[in-house]
């Protein structure tokens, strides 16, 4: 049961967000300033390439956490480097795939895997 007296005594907390104006031109300029492809930016922000395209074309509005993240990364370039550091040509690496640029990893991850033959009995046993 709700205690009305305690509710009336409680303090009200109000959170006001800073106004963030991120439009398609902002996204496009951010991407170009940091040498990112649409796929790489989509990977960083956690959206699809199509979403980035629509932002840049002005079809969809950039809002919410995506707008906040882009604003923070743009205002703090060191933060972008800390979160998404990619090293190319490092000695002692285990595989060449380990240090590919972000956009190459995204492209490789979206390609269809090679077909392998698996016996149906094994699949049935797994499930």
Secondary structure as the mmCIF struct_conf table of DSSP 4:
data_model
#
loop_
_struct_conf.conf_type_id
_struct_conf.id
_struct_conf.beg_label_comp_id
_struct_conf.beg_label_asym_id
_struct_conf.beg_label_seq_id
_struct_conf.end_label_comp_id
_struct_conf.end_label_asym_id
_struct_conf.end_label_seq_id
HELX_RH_AL_P HELX_RH_AL_P1 UNK A 4 UNK A 9
BEND BEND1 UNK A 10 UNK A 10
HELX_LH_PP_P HELX_LH_PP_P1 UNK A 11 UNK A 12
HELX_LH_PP_P HELX_LH_PP_P2 UNK A 17 UNK A 19
HELX_RH_AL_P HELX_RH_AL_P2 UNK A 24 UNK A 33
TURN_TY1_P TURN_TY1_P1 UNK A 34 UNK A 35
HELX_RH_AL_P HELX_RH_AL_P3 UNK A 38 UNK A 45
TURN_TY1_P TURN_TY1_P2 UNK A 46 UNK A 46
BEND BEND2 UNK A 47 UNK A 47
HELX_RH_AL_P HELX_RH_AL_P4 UNK A 49 UNK A 57
TURN_TY1_P TURN_TY1_P3 UNK A 58 UNK A 58
BEND BEND3 UNK A 59 UNK A 60
HELX_RH_AL_P HELX_RH_AL_P5 UNK A 64 UNK A 75
HELX_RH_AL_P HELX_RH_AL_P6 UNK A 77 UNK A 83
BEND BEND4 UNK A 84 UNK A 84
BEND BEND5 UNK A 89 UNK A 89
TURN_TY1_P TURN_TY1_P4 UNK A 91 UNK A 92
BEND BEND6 UNK A 94 UNK A 94
BEND BEND7 UNK A 96 UNK A 96
HELX_RH_3T_P HELX_RH_3T_P1 UNK A 97 UNK A 99
HELX_RH_AL_P HELX_RH_AL_P7 UNK A 102 UNK A 110
BEND BEND8 UNK A 111 UNK A 111
HELX_LH_PP_P HELX_LH_PP_P3 UNK A 112 UNK A 115
HELX_RH_AL_P HELX_RH_AL_P8 UNK A 120 UNK A 126
#
